């Protein structure tokens, strides 16, 4: 068995944007690409990326979405379109010589797999693992929680003072109200968004998406799994579970008690076990 832990690299996407990416684990095992949520960074998945069992059984790839973390953030709205997001994903997996990986997404990261399928086809992904995430952009309004709705205006604003007051609330909303987020993690998550211009945040949050291709795959062959926190302040679990039952042909839903919006961080043992089981079940 060969386990590789690389320090990360910059990959050049089709439009020239530099995307930071890293990989760890066993390249001979199924690949899982972890995609973080709005204004965060790939380091959020440290409890997966450094877990011995995960590394033995998976090839884990993670990257900073454009406009976040170490990746470049163009100051144009069209730079955050579905096509650009799909090209970033493709550039990353090509750099690590991977085809048809699983996507494991957090929060807004859930809208990247539909971009990938829309540009590269239904056979470009093996499955979608949603961790406090959702299947595509257009159904978000059906499952969104009032807490994050109240926070979004402060994330979209061009008022620097309002954004500065809102960002800590946003970061803390990413875990259960009772969960004590370590200070170093809190500041790292803050730093994923703080330096960016308003146009970057507005473009990431406000972009549209054509869900035609992904829903065609979802109603036929693409497997989904939701690992959902019971006290998530971004999504309403019963509404997400209902939507999945009504719209997805192959899916499973796991509700974690006393867990918030980041099950991979708040409950890594359970989350990692579920990921490994899902990948084993649907690997070719």
C-alpha positions in Angstrom: 0.0 0.0 0.0 1.3 3.5 -0.9 0.0 6.5 1.0 0.8 9.9 -0.3 0.4 13.2 1.6 1.4 16.1 -0.7 1.9 19.7 0.6 -0.4 21.1 -2.0 0.0 22.9 -5.3 -1.5 25.5 -7.5 -3.4 24.2 -10.5 -4.2 26.5 -13.5 -7.9 26.4 -14.5 -9.0 27.0 -18.1 -9.4 30.7 -17.7 -5.9 31.0 -16.1 -7.1 31.3 -12.5 -4.8 29.6 -10.0 -6.6 27.0 -7.8 -4.9 25.6 -4.7 -5.3 21.9 -4.3 -3.8 19.0 -2.3 -4.2 15.2 -2.1 -3.6 12.5 0.5 -4.2 8.8 0.8 -3.9 5.8 -1.4 -4.0 6.7 -5.2 -5.1 3.1 -6.0 -8.3 3.5 -3.9 -11.6 5.4 -4.9 -11.1 9.2 -5.1 -13.2 11.6 -3.2 -13.0 15.3 -3.9 -13.9 17.5 -0.9 -15.5 20.8 -1.7 -16.0 23.4 1.0 -18.8 25.9 1.4 -19.1 29.7 0.9 -16.1 31.7 2.1 -14.3 28.8 3.7 -11.2 26.8 2.9 -10.2 23.2 2.2 -8.5 23.0 5.6 -12.0 22.6 7.1 -11.7 18.9 6.1 -8.6 18.3 8.2 -10.4 15.5 10.3 -10.9 13.6 7.1 -7.6 14.5 5.4 -5.5 13.2 8.3 -7.6 10.2 9.5 -5.6 7.0 9.1 -8.6 4.8 8.1 -9.7 7.4 5.5 -6.2 7.6 4.0 -5.9 3.8 3.8 -9.2 3.4 1.9 -9.6 6.6 -0.1 -7.6 9.0 -2.3 -8.7 12.3 -0.8 -8.4 15.5 -2.9 -9.4 18.9 -1.5 -9.1 22.4 -3.0 -9.8 26.0 -2.2 -12.7 27.1 -4.4 -11.9 30.2 -6.5 -12.4 33.3 -4.5 -11.5 31.5 -1.2 -8.4 30.7 0.8 -5.2 30.3 -1.2 -7.0 30.3 -4.6 -7.2 33.4 -6.8 -10.4 35.4 -6.9 -11.1 37.3 -10.1 -12.9 40.5 -9.7 -15.6 39.8 -12.3 -19.0 38.3 -11.8 -18.8 36.0 -14.8 -15.6 34.4 -13.3 -17.8 32.5 -10.9 -20.2 30.9 -13.4 -21.1 27.2 -13.5 -18.7 26.7 -16.4 -15.8 28.2 -14.5 -16.5 26.1 -11.4 -16.7 22.9 -13.5 -13.4 23.8 -15.2 -11.7 24.3 -11.8 -12.9 20.9 -10.6 -11.7 19.3 -13.9 -8.3 21.0 -13.6 -7.9 19.7 -10.0 -8.8 16.0 -10.8 -6.7 16.1 -13.9 -3.7 17.3 -11.9 -4.0 14.2 -9.7 -4.8 11.9 -12.6 -8.3 11.0 -11.3 -11.4 10.2 -13.3 -15.0 9.8 -12.1 -14.4 10.6 -8.4 -17.0 11.0 -5.7 -17.8 14.5 -4.6 -18.1 15.3 -0.9 -19.5 18.7 -0.4 -20.2 21.1 2.4 -22.9 23.8 2.3 -22.7 25.9 -0.9 -20.1 23.4 -2.2 -23.1 21.3 -3.1 -23.7 23.3 -6.2 -20.4 22.4 -7.8 -21.3 18.8 -8.7 -24.2 20.0 -10.8 -21.8 22.4 -12.6 -19.5 19.4 -13.3 -22.3 17.2 -14.6 -23.7 20.0 -16.7 -20.4 20.5 -18.5 -18.8 17.0 -18.5 -21.8 14.7 -18.3 -23.5 12.4 -15.8 -20.6 9.9 -16.0 -18.1 12.4 -14.6 -19.0 11.7 -11.0 -19.5 8.4 -9.1 -21.8 9.9 -6.4 -22.5 13.0 -4.3 -21.9 13.0 -0.5 -23.7 16.0 1.0 -22.5 17.1 4.5 -24.8 20.0 5.5 -25.1 20.4 1.8 -27.8 20.2 -0.9 -28.2 18.8 -4.5 -28.3 22.0 -6.6 -28.7 25.8 -6.4 -32.3 26.1 -7.5 -33.8 23.9 -4.7 -32.0 25.8 -1.9 -35.0 28.1 -1.2 -37.1 25.0 -0.4 -34.8 23.9 2.5 -33.0 27.1 3.7 -33.0 27.9 7.4 -34.2 31.4 8.7 -30.9 31.9 10.6 -28.7 31.9 7.5 -31.3 33.9 5.6 -31.0 36.7 8.2 -27.2 36.6 7.8 -26.9 36.6 4.0 -27.5 40.3 3.5 -24.5 41.1 5.7 -22.4 38.8 3.6 -23.5 40.3 0.3 -23.1 43.9 1.4 -20.4 46.4 0.2 -20.5 48.1 3.7 -17.2 47.0 5.3 -18.4 47.6 8.8 -21.6 45.6 8.4 -19.6 42.7 6.8 -17.1 42.8 9.6 -20.0 42.5 12.2 -21.7 39.7 10.2 -18.8 37.4 9.5 -18.3 36.2 13.0 -22.0 35.3 13.2 -21.7 33.5 10.0 -18.8 31.4 11.1 -20.4 30.5 14.4 -23.7 29.6 12.6 -21.7 26.8 10.9 -21.7 24.6 14.0 -24.4 23.7 16.6 -25.2 26.6 19.0 -23.8 24.4 21.9 -20.6 23.5 20.0 -17.4 25.2 21.2 -15.5 25.9 18.0 -11.7 26.0 18.8 -10.3 29.5 18.5 -7.6 28.6 15.9 -10.3 27.0 13.7 -12.6 30.0 14.2 -9.9 32.4 13.1 -8.9 30.2 10.1 -12.5 30.0 8.9 -12.9 33.8 9.4 -9.7 34.2 7.3 -11.2 32.3 4.4 -13.6 35.1 3.6 -12.3 38.3 5.2 -9.8 39.5 2.6 -12.1 39.2 -0.4 -13.8 42.1 -2.2 -17.7 42.3 -2.2 -17.9 41.3 -5.9 -16.4 37.9 -5.0 -18.9 37.2 -2.2 -21.8 38.5 -4.3 -20.8 36.4 -7.3 -20.4 33.2 -5.3 -23.7 33.6 -3.4 -25.8 35.0 -6.2 -24.8 33.0 -9.2 -27.4 31.0 -11.1 -27.4 27.4 -12.2 -29.0 25.2 -14.9 -30.1 22.0 -13.0 -31.3 20.1 -16.1 -28.4 17.8 -16.5 -27.9 17.0 -12.8 -31.6 16.3 -12.3 -31.6 13.9 -15.3 -28.8 12.0 -13.6 -30.4 12.3 -10.1 -33.6 10.7 -11.3 -31.8 7.8 -12.9 -28.3 6.7 -11.8 -26.4 9.2 -9.6 -26.3 8.1 -5.9 -26.6 10.7 -3.1 -26.0 10.6 0.6 -26.9 13.4 3.0 -25.1 13.5 6.4 -27.2 16.1 8.1 -27.0 17.8 11.5 -30.2 17.9 13.5 -29.6 21.5 14.7 -28.2 22.8 11.4 -28.8 26.6 11.2 -28.4 26.7 7.4 -30.7 23.9 6.3 -34.0 22.5 7.6 -33.4 18.7 7.9 -37.0 17.5 7.4 -37.4 19.6 4.3 -34.2 18.3 2.8 -35.1 14.7 3.6 -38.5 15.2 2.0 -37.1 16.8 -1.1 -34.6 13.9 -1.5 -37.2 11.3 -1.2 -39.4 13.0 -3.8 -36.6 13.8 -6.4 -33.7 11.5 -6.1 -33.7 7.9 -7.4 -30.8 6.6 -5.3 -30.3 8.3 -1.9 -29.8 7.9 1.8 -30.3 10.4 4.6 -28.5 10.3 7.9 -29.6 12.7 10.7 -26.9 13.3 13.4 -28.3 14.3 16.8 -27.0 17.6 18.4 -24.9 18.3 15.3 -25.0 21.5 13.4 -24.0 22.6 9.9 -20.6 21.0 9.8 -21.0 17.2 10.6 -17.6 16.4 9.2 -16.0 18.6 11.9 -18.4 18.2 14.8 -18.9 14.5 14.4 -16.0 13.2 12.3 -16.1 9.6 13.5 -19.7 9.1 12.4 -19.2 11.1 9.2 -16.0 9.3 8.1 -17.6 5.9 8.7 -20.7 6.9 6.6 -18.4 8.2 3.8 -16.4 5.0 3.7 -19.5 2.8 3.6 -21.1 4.9 0.8 -18.0 4.9 -1.3 -17.5 1.1 -0.9 -21.2 0.6 -1.8 -21.1 2.6 -5.0 -17.5 2.1 -6.2 -17.3 0.5 -9.6 
